[in-house]
Amino acid sequence: MHRPLSAAIVALVLLAAATERVLARAKTDVIVVRNGDRVTCEIRQLNQGMLKVKTDDMGTLDIKWEKVIELDSGYYFRVEASTGARFFGTPHLEQGDSVMRVTSIDAVAVIDIEDVVSITPIEESFWSRFDGSLSLGFSYTRASGVAQLTFDWSNAYRTERNLVDSKANTIITDKGKSEDTSRKMELSTTWNRLLKKKWTGSVYGAIQRNDELGIRRRLIGSIGSGVNAIRSNRQVLQITVGVALNSELGTDTSGTNESMEGVLTSSYSFFKHDSPKSNINTVASFYPSFTESQRYRVEFNIVVSQEIVKDFFFDLSYYLSYDSKLPSTGEEKKDYGIVTSVSWKY
């Protein structure tokens, strides 16, 4: 990734973190856990079975959702159930009760506490709607002279029914000679719109580069719809189908190659909440071409994350890219690798 873009992303992350501290709302929410501890806080989010809250005296806390026996807030949230139903309003859970009540202007929704899988604040301030992560990795083998630098940035912006997910990642491999330096890069943005029940509509756009596959530049845009086939406080499985337009420029070609493709993507996440926390995330995508005979592409990625200290994780990932008919000649049809890095979640 170019230095100005890297610096801009880092500056944006730091500015968002600093601004959030200034604009954070009052910590007046109340949480009570099974051992009797009462926490006055700001509810940040329930996700993957963990309730994240911010306090004045104890910093940010992660509380297992199954340990919460009382919750009260006067602020506006989106509450999602495992059935896919979504409710908007102020959440309230009475101690000894098995249901959560979400109160809106004209109704009160009742949800079984075991079915609650997500609680997201609908923030008024711009910066408080951001969440993300930043990871960096480096490796060097003296015997072979191979050095590798990896960078990964992810940022999510949430509103009542929309999620804008932006990502930037790069893998630069230097084999000791300038002509042997290879780059694998991607800058993408996905807009997700919550539809009825478990369904989501999405629009995706990205610019990519992969020297190992002979792709100097790929522009891809897609539209699709996805369903949460499984969603609980332990695991999530989402399946998405759609269509994509693909414009490629090969390393040994002067013109662009354009095609229309189908898109079938499956993403699965599994979470372990016991300390140290860990999770597994996999994404597999299949792109059959509608306009090029016998061409299809496969993208696969799996990341295993283990918490080192609070908000810092050690990541081990494996990626695979396969293309049955590349725009450049004489290139390998597949690119794969293992990456280790340290990530910070903000």
C-alpha positions in Angstrom: 0.0 0.0 0.0 1.3 3.5 -0.8 2.6 5.4 2.2 0.1 8.4 1.9 -2.9 6.0 1.9 -1.4 4.1 4.9 -0.8 7.3 6.8 -4.3 8.5 6.0 -5.9 5.4 7.3 -3.9 5.5 10.6 -4.7 9.2 11.0 -8.4 8.5 10.5 -8.3 5.7 13.1 -6.6 7.9 15.7 -8.9 10.8 15.0 -12.0 8.6 15.3 -10.7 7.3 18.7 -9.9 10.7 20.0 -13.2 12.2 18.8 -15.2 9.4 20.3 -13.8 10.1 23.7 -14.9 13.7 23.4 -18.4 13.0 22.1 -19.2 9.8 24.2 -22.6 9.9 25.7 -23.2 9.9 29.5 -22.5 6.5 31.2 -26.0 6.0 32.8 -26.8 2.5 31.6 -27.0 -0.2 34.3 -25.9 -3.8 34.1 -26.1 -6.4 36.9 -24.4 -9.8 36.6 -25.0 -13.1 38.3 -22.4 -12.6 41.1 -24.3 -9.4 42.2 -21.9 -6.8 40.7 -23.7 -3.7 39.5 -22.0 -1.7 36.7 -23.0 1.8 35.7 -21.7 2.2 32.2 -22.3 3.0 28.5 -23.5 0.0 26.5 -21.4 -0.2 23.4 -22.5 -3.4 21.8 -23.6 -7.0 22.2 -21.9 -9.1 19.5 -20.6 -12.7 19.4 -22.0 -13.4 22.9 -20.0 -10.6 24.6 -21.5 -7.4 25.9 -19.0 -4.5 25.6 -19.5 -1.6 28.0 -17.5 1.5 28.9 -17.1 2.7 32.5 -15.5 5.8 34.1 -13.5 3.9 36.6 -12.8 0.4 35.1 -12.3 1.3 31.4 -13.9 -1.0 28.8 -15.3 -4.3 30.0 -16.4 -7.4 28.1 -19.2 -9.3 29.9 -20.5 -12.7 28.8 -24.1 -12.2 27.8 -25.2 -15.4 29.7 -23.9 -13.8 32.9 -26.2 -10.7 32.6 -29.3 -10.8 34.8 -30.4 -7.1 34.6 -30.1 -4.4 32.0 -31.6 -0.9 31.8 -31.0 2.0 29.5 -32.8 5.1 28.4 -31.1 5.2 25.0 -32.1 4.0 21.6 -30.8 0.6 20.4 -31.4 -2.0 17.6 -31.9 -5.4 19.2 -31.7 -8.5 17.0 -33.0 -12.0 17.8 -31.7 -15.4 16.5 -34.8 -15.6 14.4 -33.7 -12.6 12.4 -36.4 -10.3 13.9 -35.1 -6.7 14.7 -36.5 -4.3 17.2 -35.8 -0.6 17.8 -36.2 1.2 21.1 -34.9 1.3 24.7 -34.0 -2.2 26.2 -34.9 -3.4 29.7 -34.3 -6.7 31.5 -35.6 -7.2 35.0 -33.7 -9.4 37.4 -35.3 -12.8 37.6 -37.1 -12.3 34.3 -36.4 -14.5 31.2 -37.4 -11.9 28.6 -36.1 -8.5 27.4 -38.5 -5.7 26.7 -37.7 -3.2 24.0 -39.9 -0.1 24.2 -40.5 2.1 21.2 -42.8 5.1 20.8 -45.9 3.0 20.0 -45.1 -0.6 21.1 -43.3 -2.9 23.5 -41.5 -5.9 22.0 -40.8 -9.0 24.2 -37.9 -11.2 23.4 -36.7 -14.4 25.1 -33.3 -13.5 26.7 -31.7 -16.6 25.2 -32.7 -15.4 21.7 -31.0 -12.0 21.9 -27.9 -12.1 19.7 -27.1 -8.4 19.0 -27.6 -5.1 20.7 -26.4 -2.1 18.8 -26.7 1.5 19.9 -28.1 3.9 17.3 -25.7 6.7 18.1 -26.4 10.4 17.4 -22.8 11.4 17.0 -21.0 10.6 13.7 -17.7 9.2 15.2 -19.3 7.0 17.8 -20.8 4.8 15.1 -17.3 3.5 14.1 -15.7 0.2 15.1 -12.7 -1.5 13.5 -9.4 -3.2 13.7 -5.8 -2.6 12.6 -3.2 -5.4 12.1 0.5 -5.5 11.1 2.8 -8.3 10.5 6.5 -8.8 9.4 8.7 -11.8 8.7 12.2 -12.3 7.4 14.2 -15.4 6.6 17.9 -14.7 6.3 18.8 -18.0 4.6 16.5 -17.2 1.7 16.6 -13.4 1.9 12.8 -13.3 1.8 11.0 -10.6 3.7 7.2 -10.1 4.0 5.2 -7.2 5.3 1.4 -7.5 5.9 -1.1 -4.8 6.7 -4.8 -5.1 7.3 -7.4 -2.5 8.2 -11.1 -2.9 8.7 -13.7 -0.3 9.7 -17.5 -0.6 10.2 -19.9 2.4 10.2 -23.4 1.6 11.6 -26.7 3.3 11.4 -30.2 2.1 12.2 -30.5 -0.2 9.2 -27.2 0.2 7.3 -23.7 -1.1 7.7 -20.8 0.3 5.7 -17.8 -2.0 5.9 -14.5 -0.7 4.5 -11.3 -2.7 4.3 -7.7 -2.3 3.1 -5.1 -5.0 3.1 -1.7 -5.6 1.5 1.0 -8.3 1.4 4.4 -7.2 0.1 6.9 -10.0 -0.5 10.5 -9.0 -1.2 12.7 -11.9 -2.4 15.9 -10.0 -2.2 15.8 -8.4 -5.7 13.7 -5.4 -6.7 12.3 -7.2 -9.7 11.1 -10.1 -7.5 9.0 -7.9 -5.2 5.4 -9.0 -5.4 2.3 -7.3 -4.1 -1.2 -8.5 -3.2 -3.5 -5.6 -2.4 -7.2 -4.9 -2.0 -9.2 -1.8 -1.1 -12.9 -2.4 -0.8 -16.2 -1.0 0.6 -19.4 -3.0 1.2 -22.8 -1.4 1.9 -25.2 -3.7 3.7 -28.9 -2.8 4.1 -30.9 -4.8 6.7 -34.1 -6.2 5.1 -36.8 -8.3 6.6 -36.0 -11.0 9.1 -32.6 -12.7 8.4 -32.1 -11.1 4.9 -29.6 -8.4 4.0 -29.0 -6.6 0.7 -25.5 -5.6 -0.3 -23.5 -3.6 -2.8 -19.7 -4.2 -3.0 -16.9 -2.4 -4.8 -13.2 -3.1 -4.8 -9.9 -2.4 -6.5 -7.4 -5.3 -6.3 -3.9 -6.3 -7.4 -2.1 -9.7 -7.3 1.3 -9.9 -9.0 1.5 -13.7 -8.4 -1.6 -14.2 -10.6 -0.6 -11.6 -13.2 -3.3 -9.1 -12.1 -2.0 -5.6 -12.3 -5.4 -4.1 -11.6 -8.8 -5.5 -11.1 -12.0 -3.4 -10.6 -15.0 -5.3 -9.4 -18.5 -4.3 -8.4 -21.3 -6.6 -7.3 -24.8 -6.5 -5.9 -26.4 -9.3 -4.0 -28.6 -10.6 -1.2 -27.6 -12.6 1.8 -29.3 -14.6 4.6 -28.1 -15.5 8.1 -28.7 -19.2 8.0 -27.3 -19.5 11.5 -26.9 -16.7 14.1 -26.4 -17.3 17.8 -24.0 -16.1 20.5 -21.5 -18.8 19.5 -21.6 -18.9 15.7 -22.7 -17.1 12.6 -23.2 -18.5 9.1 -24.2 -16.2 6.3 -24.7 -17.1 2.6 -24.8 -14.5 -0.1 -25.7 -14.7 -3.8 -25.4 -12.0 -6.5 -23.8 -10.8 -9.8 -20.6 -8.9 -10.4 -18.9 -6.9 -13.1 -15.2 -7.5 -13.4 -12.7 -5.4 -15.3 -9.0 -6.6 -15.3 -5.7 -5.5 -16.6 -3.0 -8.2 -16.8 0.7 -7.6 -16.2 1.6 -8.5 -19.8 -1.4 -7.0 -21.6 -2.2 -3.5 -22.7 -6.0 -3.7 -22.8 -8.6 -4.5 -20.2 -10.6 -7.8 -20.0 -14.2 -7.3 -18.9 -16.6 -10.0 -17.8 -19.9 -10.6 -15.9 -19.7 -13.2 -13.1 -22.0 -14.8 -10.6 -21.2 -14.6 -6.9 -21.7 -17.2 -4.2 -20.2 -16.4 -0.8 -20.3 -18.3 2.4 -18.9 -16.8 5.6 -18.7 -18.6 9.0 -17.6 -17.4 12.4 -17.2 -19.3 15.6 -16.4 -17.6 19.0 -14.9 -18.8 22.2 -15.5 -16.5 25.2 -13.4 -18.1 27.9 -10.2 -16.3 28.6 -8.1 -16.0 26.5 -10.8 -15.2 24.0 -10.4 -16.6 20.5 -12.4 -16.8 17.3 -12.3 -18.4 13.8 -13.5 -16.6 10.8 -13.7 -18.1 7.3 -14.9 -16.6 4.0 -15.2 -18.7 0.8 -16.3 -17.1 -2.5 -17.0 -18.7 -5.9 -17.2 -16.5 -9.1 -18.4 -18.4 -12.2 -18.1 -16.3 -15.3 -21.2 -15.8 -17.5 -19.3 -14.3 -20.4 -16.1 -16.3 -20.5 -16.3 -20.0 -21.3 -15.0 -22.4 -18.6 -13.7 -19.6 -16.4 -14.3 -19.4 -12.7 -12.5 -17.9 -9.7 -12.2 -19.0 -6.1 -11.3 -16.9 -3.1 -10.8 -18.5 0.4 -9.6 -17.0 3.6 -9.5 -18.3 7.2 -8.3 -16.4 10.3 -7.7 -17.8 13.8 -7.5 -15.0 16.4 -6.2 -15.5 20.0 -6.3 -12.6 22.5 -2.9 -11.6 23.9 -4.0 -8.7 26.1 -7.2 -6.7 26.1 -8.1 -5.6 22.6 -4.8 -7.0 21.1 -4.9 -10.3 19.2 -2.4 -12.7 17.6 -3.8 -13.7 14.2 -2.9 -16.7 12.1 -4.4 -16.7 8.6 -4.4 -18.7 5.4 -5.5 -17.4 2.0 -6.0 -19.0 -1.4 -6.8 -17.4 -4.7 -7.5 -19.5 -7.8 -8.4 -18.5 -11.4 -9.0 -21.1 -14.1 -8.3 -18.6 -16.9 -6.0 -15.7 -16.1 -5.8 -12.5 -18.3 -2.0 -12.8 -18.3 -0.1 -15.7 -19.9 2.6 -17.8 -18.2 1.3 -17.0 -14.6 0.4 -19.5 -11.9 -3.3 -20.1 -11.6 -3.3 -20.0 -7.8 -1.8 -18.0 -5.1 -1.8 -19.0 -1.4 0.1 -18.2 1.8 0.1 -18.2 5.6 0.3 -14.9 7.4 0.9 -14.1 11.1 0.2 -10.7 12.5 -0.8 -8.7 15.6 -4.1 -6.8 15.5 -5.7 -4.1 17.6 -9.5 -3.8 17.8 -10.9 -0.3 18.5 
